[in-house]
Amino acid sequence: MASYDSRTLSRRQLSAGLGAAAGLGVIAMPWVARAQADSIRIGFPIPLTGPFGAEAKDQARSAELAVKQFNDAGGLNGRKAELLVRDDKLNAGEAATRTLELIEKDKVHAVVGALSAAIQLATNEVTRARGVLYISISQSDAINEVKDFSRFTFHEALNPHMTTAAVAKHALKKGMKVAYLCADYAYGHEMLRGFKRAQAAIGAESAIELMHPFGASDYSTFLPRIIAAKPDVLSVCNFGRDQANAIKQAVEFGVNQQMKIIVPVLLHNQRLAAGPDVFEGVVGGANYYWGLEDGVPSAKTFNDGFRAAHGGAIPTDYGAYGYTAVRSLLQAMTTAGGTDTDKVIAALETLKYDIAKGPQSYRKCDHQSVQSVLILESKKKSVMKSENDLFRILAIEPGSESMLRSCVELGLPI
Amino acid sequence: MDAQLVLMQLLSGVALGAVLIMTALGFAIVFGMLTVVNFAHGALFMVGAYAGLFVVERTGSFWWALLLAPLAVGAFGLLIERMLIRPLYGRPADDPILLTFGLGYVLIEGVRLVFGTQGIPFATPPALVGVVNLGFGFFPLYRLVVIGVVALILVVLWLALEKTKFGLIVRAGARDPQMMQVLGVDIRRLWLIVFGIGIGITALGGVLAAPMRNVSPEMGSIVLAEAFVVTVVGGMGSLFGAVVAGLLVGIVVSLTSLFAPEMATISMFALMAIVLLVRPEGLFGKPGLGV
């Protein structure tokens, strides 16, 4: 043991150490699925491993339900659909490679997927260069803008502009001071931009804007500045585990006693991971919450289908994206009578669908799904009726094109 | 920028430093005494947190978790040393690296299978919830307790290493294992015990961190990187170095957050790069000692 030279040992171990640290969170999971020649093949790259793994698995489970229901109903004149799930490991290069493989090797007819504002853009680069239809199911404003948009690009997820506008409308008032703690990558930047635009219209202002490193484990060093700025509201704009950790530590510092905590997207799985006490009273937006079934028939149908397929479990917010995107794609293919990309694009552009959350449609000029935004509040533990009774629906902001930026602003021809 | 804020920021840095010391200590012990670079450190930290959760759910007591989880995971550490690490002594340094690297994957996947991928809430013990008024600001009671617990562990470790016969043997064994063997000391048993203690302390770090971070299978991956930075900055094989480096890294990260928050994480790696350029053996590392 003592025979090694200490310096060479430590250098070598150092470089290996950094590599390992980067690699440990990312574990390969081979997903074997053989494509059949005559089936409708939908590629589904999502980050099954990594910090968004819980959300990604829900996306896969919901998308598989959509395919199963389509096939059980006879498919497209007997032609069955097939979902080819791949792990993009929350890495842009990996996402591009998997997408390229899906297109070149598996000959998919369309791609649905991605769960990161940055990685969907990488996926979109590949699909648009190959002329393959892509429905993104992760929040992004950039994907609707002229630089990244293409006629093959559809966006089923909410975008930061409409989400933040809806949340701000319910949580902010004229004269309020807002502190922002946002993840320093595309998601955090787009959410911050959306909130600032919305607060300007309302008459609220920023007290402080802090960008934190993506995937930070400790937020304690950001909190003294936020508390010192004495805001009325703290807006935490990050995703996945970052959301649970940031809110947990803010509560630890007593932040929730001094200001209201809001988030652009109130995540089902992170609320589960952090517990009701930590999230109590936090307000945020969502594309879907299972409790919608009390007033929306299609939500009830979706929930029941999901419960039957998954032993009574309920679908989650990001899971619903997988369902609505795949179902809408298959509906459009049915209308188009096949998988011809041009015909399916035309069908999607005129499609009116209500499959989980009320009426939806893709706006023709930028292919953004026009849909409702839910405003949710995390429930106090004592008023929860079951362990899935997480949120109270404060409001449902109905879908309308007025929630979106105009296509002139996006730089797109109308 | 007022003085109160800077004071608060410094205190946050010290508290973060205490957490970093706690997360790095097990890594530094195993490396310093056995020269085994334990790449399963992050995973064992996570296993410690899950073990703590398991105990809390059954006993309802955080204190039992603080005691039992490190003991259980430490015993598991003994098993790892005996079955996996021991056959690799005397082989190139890459071998234990590869082995523990793989072990880390196995542990993470194992926890995913048993406890699910989602992560589980780990509540702060009710007695330690809340903030304390320090005159210049409010600080979470739990973090103050963590500083205290870490200080206590360091004192106990220091006493054990410097003031006991066992500590004398451990230090001598780290410096020259062959000589110790010639003198009739069962060096294998010694390494077994030291490894077990290192893993137990790693698990204790996991239990202490759990109320601040929630518990998830991937919670250890960043811990491995942090432990590495602290150990390298402090000096390979120097326990005192790990303590100073932990505090230094905590304060650097905290003050960076004050001026350039988005640089908070990168600042610790920048610090490590600078230290390696100026003092490749680390701040308190003595070339040849303990390695």
Contacts between the chains, C-beta under 8 A, distances in Angstrom:
chain1	res1	chain2	res2	distance
A	1	B	34	7.1
A	1	B	35	5.4
A	1	B	89	6.2
A	1	B	90	7.0
A	1	B	177	5.5
A	2	B	35	7.8
A	2	B	175	7.8
A	2	B	176	6.1
A	2	B	177	5.8
A	2	B	178	6.8
A	2	B	291	7.4
A	4	B	35	7.0
A	4	B	93	6.0
A	4	B	291	6.9
A	6	B	236	6.6
A	6	B	237	7.9
A	6	B	281	7.1
A	6	B	285	7.9
A	6	B	287	5.4
A	6	B	288	6.1
A	6	B	291	3.8
A	7	B	280	6.1
A	7	B	281	7.1
A	7	B	287	6.8
A	9	B	35	7.3
A	9	B	93	5.5
A	9	B	236	8.0
A	9	B	291	6.5
A	10	B	232	7.1
A	10	B	236	5.0
A	10	B	280	7.6
A	10	B	281	7.6
A	10	B	291	7.7
A	11	B	280	7.7
A	12	B	93	7.1
A	12	B	94	7.8
A	13	B	37	4.8
A	13	B	93	6.9
A	13	B	97	6.9
A	14	B	228	7.5
A	14	B	232	6.2
A	14	B	276	7.4
A	16	B	37	7.7
A	16	B	94	7.8
A	16	B	97	5.9
A	17	B	37	7.0
A	17	B	39	7.5
A	17	B	224	7.6
A	17	B	225	7.6
A	17	B	228	4.4
A	18	B	225	7.2
A	18	B	228	7.4
A	20	B	39	5.2
A	20	B	97	8.0
A	20	B	101	5.6
A	20	B	104	7.8
A	20	B	224	6.7
A	21	B	42	7.8
A	21	B	221	6.6
A	21	B	222	7.4
A	21	B	224	5.1
A	21	B	225	3.5
A	21	B	228	6.6
A	24	B	39	7.9
A	24	B	42	6.2
A	24	B	43	7.6
A	24	B	104	5.8
A	24	B	105	7.5
A	24	B	108	7.4
A	24	B	218	7.9
A	24	B	220	7.5
A	24	B	221	4.2
A	24	B	224	6.3
A	25	B	218	5.0
A	25	B	221	4.0
A	25	B	222	8.0
A	27	B	105	6.0
A	27	B	108	6.8
A	27	B	109	6.8
A	50	B	218	7.4
A	51	B	218	6.4
A	53	B	117	5.2
A	53	B	218	7.9
A	54	B	117	5.5
A	54	B	118	4.4
A	54	B	119	7.1
A	57	B	117	6.7
A	184	B	262	4.2
A	210	B	257	7.9
A	210	B	261	4.5
A	211	B	261	5.8
A	211	B	262	4.2
A	212	B	261	5.9
A	212	B	262	6.9
A	212	B	264	6.7
A	213	B	262	6.2
A	213	B	263	7.8
A	213	B	264	5.6
A	213	B	265	3.9
A	213	B	266	7.0
A	215	B	222	6.8
A	215	B	265	8.0
A	216	B	264	6.8
A	216	B	265	6.0
A	217	B	213	6.0
A	217	B	219	7.6
A	217	B	222	4.9
A	217	B	223	7.4
A	217	B	226	7.7
A	218	B	16	5.7
A	218	B	19	6.9
A	218	B	212	7.3
A	218	B	213	7.7
A	218	B	253	7.9
A	220	B	12	4.9
A	220	B	15	6.5
A	220	B	16	6.0
A	220	B	140	8.0
A	220	B	143	7.0
A	220	B	212	7.9
A	220	B	254	8.0
A	221	B	9	6.9
A	221	B	12	4.9
A	221	B	13	6.7
A	221	B	16	6.2
A	221	B	253	5.9
A	221	B	254	4.2
A	221	B	256	8.0
A	221	B	257	3.8
A	221	B	258	7.7
A	221	B	264	6.3
A	222	B	257	5.5
A	222	B	261	5.9
A	222	B	264	7.7
A	223	B	12	7.3
A	224	B	5	5.9
A	224	B	8	3.9
A	224	B	9	5.4
A	224	B	12	5.9
A	224	B	137	6.6
A	225	B	5	6.6
A	225	B	9	7.6
A	225	B	257	7.5
A	225	B	258	6.6
A	225	B	261	8.0
A	227	B	8	8.0
A	227	B	137	7.4
A	227	B	138	7.6
A	228	B	2	7.6
A	228	B	4	7.4
A	228	B	5	4.8
A	228	B	8	7.5
A	241	B	119	6.8
A	241	B	214	7.5
A	241	B	216	6.3
A	241	B	218	7.7
A	244	B	119	7.1
A	244	B	214	5.5
A	245	B	213	5.7
A	245	B	214	6.5
A	248	B	212	7.1
A	248	B	213	7.4
A	248	B	214	6.2
A	249	B	212	6.2
A	252	B	124	6.8
A	252	B	140	4.6
A	252	B	142	6.5
A	252	B	143	7.5
A	252	B	212	6.7
A	253	B	131	6.6
A	253	B	138	7.2
A	253	B	139	7.7
A	253	B	140	5.6
A	254	B	130	7.3
A	254	B	131	4.3
A	254	B	138	5.8
A	254	B	140	7.4
A	269	B	118	5.8
A	269	B	119	8.0
A	272	B	118	6.3
A	272	B	119	7.9
A	272	B	121	7.9
A	273	B	118	5.7
A	273	B	119	3.6
A	273	B	120	6.7
A	273	B	121	6.3
A	273	B	214	5.5
A	273	B	216	6.7
A	274	B	121	5.6
A	274	B	214	5.8
A	275	B	121	3.2
A	275	B	123	6.4
A	277	B	123	6.8
A	278	B	121	7.1
